[in-house]
Amino acid sequence: MKKLTPKATLWLVLILVMVWGINWPLTKLALPDTPPIFFSGIRTLLGGVILLLFAMRHRETLRFRQNAWTYLVLAIFNIAGYYGLQTVGLRYLPAGLFSTLVFLQPILLGLFSWMWLGERMFPLKVIGLVLGFGGVIVISSGGMAGHLSVLGIVLGLASGLCWALGTIYMKKKSNQLDSIWAVTMQLIFGGIILNGIGFTTEKWSDIHWTTSFIAILLFISIFVIAMGWMIYFKLIDNGDAGTVGSYTFMIPVLSTVFSMVMLKESLTLTFVVGLVLIAGSVYLVNIKERIELSTKYQNGETFED
């Protein structure tokens, strides 16, 4: 697969953190109109169907019989596990604390990438990942008051763990998978699983099909789910999984900014401090790669565009 240029990578990262950042306040706006499991199932299934329209142009790369188990495992971890545990867990914990637990994922991803993918782990990278998680904790600290449910904590940690494991599994299987089919099938399988759970635990009649709910559902399905997961795995497939994971620390930052605008939440000192910590995290995680690229450039080496 052709490697992304640094400029293309930067643009994809910016788009990803923007659409995944706005997802949290949009979801919060939509939840009064829908049960959480159904909302997760509908948006992921719809996102998968949208991608299916594009994937069908490359039917020969589906290789369903060969990859069916891989698609199912990805669906269980990245879709049913990540989204399902997330939406249920938000009922038991304040949103700030729960998002902090979920965004333990970049640290887990960096650790798993080192353990199972053989990616480099150097001291500055470790410090950067921990610093980024600290920034998420600081930003989310305003939502940590109140009763702390053990079940909610377990669900939050499990959601982040599912996301990390699903990402690692996708990276390990990337050579045998076509990326668009991998994302499409895990969304469809995951959406079916979540909707199946929804039909047994929730009521379809509780969904209020208002204009605002439909608009949010379509936006999330198209841009957050279909486009967002394609970009995420494109970045993972083309680079260091741990490094890409470090950029996801920016998602709660953007989520907080969008919440200030859309939900009239106020700017706090903790947000500014957390933002500085996360910026330092991304810098430290990527500093060694930048030094190596600079050295190669000075030595006259060239890079493929």
Backbone torsions as a table, in degrees:
resi	resn	phi	psi	omega
1	MET	NA	137.7	-178.9
2	LYS	-66.8	131.5	-178.4
3	LYS	-72.9	145.5	176.1
4	LEU	-74.9	144.0	173.2
5	THR	-74.6	158.7	177.4
6	PRO	-55.4	-38.0	179.9
7	LYS	-65.6	-44.6	179.1
8	ALA	-64.1	-40.0	178.1
9	THR	-61.1	-44.2	179.7
10	LEU	-60.0	-45.3	-179.4
11	TRP	-63.9	-41.8	179.6
12	LEU	-65.7	-40.1	177.4
13	VAL	-61.7	-44.7	-179.9
14	LEU	-61.3	-44.3	179.3
15	ILE	-63.2	-43.3	-177.5
16	LEU	-62.3	-50.2	-176.8
17	VAL	-67.9	-27.3	176.8
18	MET	-67.7	-52.6	-175.3
19	VAL	-71.8	-35.8	177.5
20	TRP	-76.6	-24.0	175.4
21	GLY	-70.6	-40.8	-178.5
22	ILE	-75.7	-14.8	-179.1
23	ASN	-60.4	-39.5	-175.5
24	TRP	-64.2	-52.8	177.9
25	PRO	-65.7	-33.9	177.1
26	LEU	-64.2	-41.9	177.7
27	THR	-62.4	-41.1	178.6
28	LYS	-62.0	-37.3	178.3
29	LEU	-69.7	-30.5	-175.7
30	ALA	-84.2	-29.3	-171.7
31	LEU	-59.3	-31.2	175.5
32	PRO	-61.4	-18.6	-178.0
33	ASP	-100.4	0.8	-174.5
34	THR	-155.9	145.6	169.5
35	PRO	-65.1	146.2	-171.1
36	PRO	-65.1	-42.4	-177.5
37	ILE	-66.3	-44.1	177.3
38	PHE	-60.3	-40.8	-179.4
39	PHE	-63.0	-42.7	177.3
40	SER	-63.7	-43.3	-178.2
41	GLY	-67.1	-42.9	-177.9
42	ILE	-65.9	-45.5	-175.2
43	ARG	-69.8	-36.8	179.5
44	THR	-73.3	-40.1	177.7
45	LEU	-64.8	-42.9	178.2
46	LEU	-63.6	-41.3	177.1
47	GLY	-61.2	-39.8	177.8
48	GLY	-65.9	-39.7	178.8
49	VAL	-65.6	-38.2	177.6
50	ILE	-62.1	-45.9	178.8
51	LEU	-67.0	-29.6	179.9
52	LEU	-59.6	-33.8	179.0
53	LEU	-61.2	-33.3	178.7
54	PHE	-86.2	-38.0	-177.2
55	ALA	-65.5	-30.1	-177.0
56	MET	-62.8	-16.8	176.5
57	ARG	-69.9	-17.3	-178.1
58	HIS	-125.5	55.6	-176.1
59	ARG	-58.8	-33.1	-174.3
60	GLU	-67.1	-19.8	-178.2
61	THR	-93.3	0.2	179.0
62	LEU	-64.5	-49.4	-179.5
63	ARG	45.8	56.6	-171.2
64	PHE	-61.6	-45.4	-177.2
65	ARG	-61.2	-38.4	-179.2
66	GLN	-73.8	-35.9	-170.6
67	ASN	-110.0	5.6	-174.6
68	ALA	-56.7	-44.8	-179.6
69	TRP	-64.4	-39.7	178.2
70	THR	-62.9	-44.0	177.5
71	TYR	-59.1	-41.7	-178.0
72	LEU	-67.0	-42.9	179.3
73	VAL	-62.6	-43.4	177.3
74	LEU	-60.8	-40.9	179.4
75	ALA	-64.0	-40.5	-179.0
76	ILE	-65.0	-45.3	-177.4
77	PHE	-78.4	-56.8	-170.7
78	ASN	-77.0	-27.2	-174.6
79	ILE	-111.0	-67.3	-177.5
80	ALA	-62.7	-46.3	-179.3
81	GLY	-68.8	-52.6	-175.9
82	TYR	-65.7	-55.6	-177.1
83	TYR	-73.6	-41.5	-177.8
84	GLY	-63.6	-50.7	179.3
85	LEU	-63.8	-33.7	-179.4
86	GLN	-65.2	-49.5	-176.0
87	THR	-68.4	-36.3	177.6
88	VAL	-70.8	-42.3	-176.6
89	GLY	-64.0	-29.3	179.4
90	LEU	-64.2	-15.8	176.8
91	ARG	-75.1	-20.9	-171.0
92	TYR	-107.8	-12.9	-177.4
93	LEU	-136.6	154.9	170.4
94	PRO	-58.6	145.2	-174.7
95	ALA	-59.3	-36.9	-178.8
96	GLY	-62.7	-47.5	179.5
97	LEU	-66.0	-41.4	-177.3
98	PHE	-64.6	-43.0	179.5
99	SER	-64.8	-32.3	176.6
100	THR	-63.0	-43.3	179.0
101	LEU	-64.5	-41.7	179.2
102	VAL	-62.8	-39.4	-176.5
103	PHE	-85.7	20.6	159.7
104	LEU	-71.7	-13.9	-176.7
105	GLN	-51.7	-46.5	-179.1
106	PRO	-59.5	-34.6	177.6
107	ILE	-69.0	-44.3	176.9
108	LEU	-61.7	-40.6	-179.9
109	LEU	-63.8	-43.3	177.3
110	GLY	-62.6	-40.9	179.6
111	LEU	-67.3	-47.8	-179.1
112	PHE	-65.4	-36.0	178.9
113	SER	-63.2	-37.8	177.3
114	TRP	-69.7	-41.5	-176.3
115	MET	-72.7	-43.5	-168.2
116	TRP	-111.8	-19.2	-179.4
117	LEU	-110.1	-6.7	178.8
118	GLY	73.3	20.4	178.6
119	GLU	-75.9	154.2	-175.1
120	ARG	-68.0	141.1	174.3
121	MET	-129.9	108.9	-179.1
122	PHE	-117.8	160.8	-172.5
123	PRO	-53.9	-43.1	-179.2
124	LEU	-64.0	-33.4	178.8
125	LYS	-67.1	-42.7	177.8
126	VAL	-61.7	-46.7	179.5
127	ILE	-61.1	-41.8	-179.1
128	GLY	-63.4	-43.0	-179.9
129	LEU	-64.5	-43.6	178.3
130	VAL	-65.4	-40.3	179.1
131	LEU	-62.4	-41.5	178.9
132	GLY	-63.2	-43.3	177.8
133	PHE	-63.9	-36.5	175.5
134	GLY	-61.9	-38.7	177.1
135	GLY	-63.3	-39.8	177.0
136	VAL	-63.6	-41.2	178.3
137	ILE	-61.0	-44.8	-178.9
138	VAL	-63.0	-46.6	-179.1
139	ILE	-62.3	-37.2	-175.4
140	SER	-87.1	-2.8	-172.2
141	SER	-62.2	-25.6	178.9
142	GLY	-66.2	-21.6	-179.3
143	GLY	-102.3	15.8	-174.1
144	MET	-95.7	0.1	179.4
145	ALA	-77.2	157.4	175.8
146	GLY	107.3	-176.6	-178.0
147	HIS	-67.0	132.2	179.2
148	LEU	-104.0	110.9	-179.3
149	SER	-85.3	130.1	176.8
150	VAL	-61.0	-41.2	178.8
151	LEU	-61.2	-42.1	179.0
152	GLY	-62.7	-41.6	178.3
153	ILE	-63.0	-44.4	179.4
154	VAL	-62.3	-42.9	-179.8
155	LEU	-65.6	-38.4	178.4
156	GLY	-65.1	-46.5	177.9
157	LEU	-64.1	-40.1	-179.9
158	ALA	-66.1	-35.4	177.8
159	SER	-63.0	-48.3	177.3
160	GLY	-64.0	-37.7	178.6
161	LEU	-64.7	-42.8	178.3
162	CYS	-60.4	-43.2	-179.9
163	TRP	-62.2	-44.7	-179.4
164	ALA	-64.7	-46.4	-179.2
165	LEU	-64.8	-40.1	178.3
166	GLY	-63.6	-38.8	178.7
167	THR	-65.5	-44.6	178.8
168	ILE	-62.5	-43.1	-179.0
169	TYR	-64.2	-40.0	177.5
170	MET	-62.8	-41.7	179.4
171	LYS	-64.4	-42.0	-178.6
172	LYS	-66.8	-33.0	-177.0
173	LYS	-95.5	6.0	-172.1
174	SER	-60.6	-30.9	-178.0
175	ASN	-68.4	-25.9	-177.9
176	GLN	-101.1	-1.8	-175.6
177	LEU	-115.1	143.1	165.5
178	ASP	-84.7	127.4	-169.5
179	SER	-59.1	-42.4	-177.4
180	ILE	-68.0	-35.8	177.4
181	TRP	-71.2	-36.7	179.4
182	ALA	-61.5	-45.3	179.6
183	VAL	-70.2	-43.0	-178.5
184	THR	-60.7	-49.0	-175.0
185	MET	-70.0	-36.5	178.6
186	GLN	-69.4	-32.2	176.1
187	LEU	-68.2	-43.6	179.9
188	ILE	-66.1	-49.9	178.6
189	PHE	-60.2	-46.0	-179.6
190	GLY	-64.1	-39.8	177.8
191	GLY	-63.7	-39.9	177.6
192	ILE	-63.9	-43.4	179.1
193	ILE	-61.2	-47.9	-178.1
194	LEU	-64.8	-42.6	178.5
195	ASN	-65.7	-35.9	175.9
196	GLY	-61.0	-42.3	176.9
197	ILE	-65.7	-39.8	179.5
198	GLY	-60.4	-41.0	-179.2
199	PHE	-67.0	-22.5	-179.9
200	THR	-95.5	-17.2	-175.5
201	THR	-120.8	-16.0	-176.5
202	GLU	-130.6	177.4	-179.9
203	LYS	-116.1	125.4	177.5
204	TRP	-59.9	-32.6	-178.4
205	SER	-67.9	-14.3	178.9
206	ASP	-78.8	-7.1	177.0
207	ILE	-79.5	127.0	178.1
208	HIS	-101.9	109.1	-174.3
209	TRP	-83.5	63.3	177.6
210	THR	-77.7	164.4	179.3
211	THR	-60.9	-42.8	-178.7
212	SER	-66.6	-39.7	179.5
213	PHE	-64.6	-44.1	179.3
214	ILE	-62.2	-42.1	179.9
215	ALA	-62.7	-44.7	178.6
216	ILE	-64.6	-42.7	179.8
217	LEU	-59.5	-44.7	-179.4
218	LEU	-67.4	-42.5	-179.9
219	PHE	-61.9	-47.6	-179.1
220	ILE	-64.8	-41.8	-178.1
221	SER	-63.2	-42.6	-175.7
222	ILE	-78.9	-53.1	-170.5
223	PHE	-92.5	-44.5	-177.9
224	VAL	-75.9	-45.6	-175.0
225	ILE	-84.5	-66.1	-173.8
226	ALA	-64.4	-57.7	-177.4
227	MET	-70.1	-41.5	-176.8
228	GLY	-61.8	-46.5	-179.8
229	TRP	-69.0	-33.5	176.2
230	MET	-63.2	-44.4	178.9
231	ILE	-64.9	-44.7	-177.4
232	TYR	-57.9	-49.0	-177.9
233	PHE	-75.9	-24.2	171.9
234	LYS	-63.4	-44.1	178.4
235	LEU	-66.9	-43.4	178.7
236	ILE	-60.7	-43.0	-176.5
237	ASP	-69.1	-25.5	-176.0
238	ASN	-101.1	-1.2	-176.4
239	GLY	-150.8	-167.9	178.4
240	ASP	-74.3	119.1	-175.6
241	ALA	-60.9	-39.9	179.3
242	GLY	-64.2	-39.4	179.4
243	THR	-68.1	-45.8	177.5
244	VAL	-59.6	-41.0	179.5
245	GLY	-60.2	-31.3	-178.9
246	SER	-63.1	-30.7	179.9
247	TYR	-68.2	-21.7	179.7
248	THR	-67.9	-14.8	173.2
249	PHE	-60.8	-22.9	-179.9
250	MET	-75.3	-16.1	-175.9
251	ILE	-63.1	-48.4	177.5
252	PRO	-64.3	-25.1	175.0
253	VAL	-65.0	-51.2	178.8
254	LEU	-64.3	-35.8	178.1
255	SER	-61.5	-41.2	178.2
256	THR	-65.9	-41.7	178.4
257	VAL	-61.4	-48.0	179.3
258	PHE	-63.7	-35.2	178.5
259	SER	-66.3	-35.2	176.3
260	MET	-61.2	-40.4	-177.5
261	VAL	-78.9	-47.1	-171.7
262	MET	-85.2	-34.4	-175.9
263	LEU	-111.2	6.6	176.9
264	LYS	61.0	32.2	175.5
265	GLU	-80.3	151.0	-171.1
266	SER	-93.6	155.5	175.5
267	LEU	-78.5	135.1	-178.6
268	THR	-125.5	163.1	177.5
269	LEU	-63.9	-35.5	-179.9
270	THR	-62.4	-33.9	178.2
271	PHE	-64.4	-45.5	-178.9
272	VAL	-62.7	-45.1	179.0
273	VAL	-62.4	-44.5	179.5
274	GLY	-62.8	-38.7	178.6
275	LEU	-62.0	-41.8	178.3
276	VAL	-63.4	-42.8	179.2
277	LEU	-62.7	-42.4	-179.4
278	ILE	-68.6	-39.6	176.6
279	ALA	-60.9	-41.5	176.3
280	GLY	-64.3	-35.1	178.4
281	SER	-62.2	-50.7	-179.3
282	VAL	-61.5	-38.6	178.9
283	TYR	-63.3	-47.4	-176.7
284	LEU	-67.7	-38.9	-179.3
285	VAL	-64.7	-31.2	-174.8
286	ASN	-102.7	-4.1	-171.5
287	ILE	-64.6	-39.7	-177.3
288	LYS	-65.8	-39.6	178.7
289	GLU	-63.9	-40.1	179.4
290	ARG	-65.0	-38.8	178.7
291	ILE	-63.4	-43.0	-179.6
292	GLU	-64.9	-41.6	178.4
293	LEU	-63.8	-39.8	179.3
294	SER	-65.0	-40.1	179.3
295	THR	-63.5	-44.5	178.8
296	LYS	-62.4	-39.1	-180.0
297	TYR	-65.0	-42.5	-180.0
298	GLN	-66.5	-27.8	179.1
299	ASN	-84.6	1.7	176.2
300	GLY	86.7	8.9	179.2
301	GLU	-77.1	151.2	-179.0
302	THR	-114.4	162.1	-176.3
303	PHE	-127.0	146.1	178.8
304	GLU	-74.4	131.8	178.0
305	ASP	-74.0	NA	NA
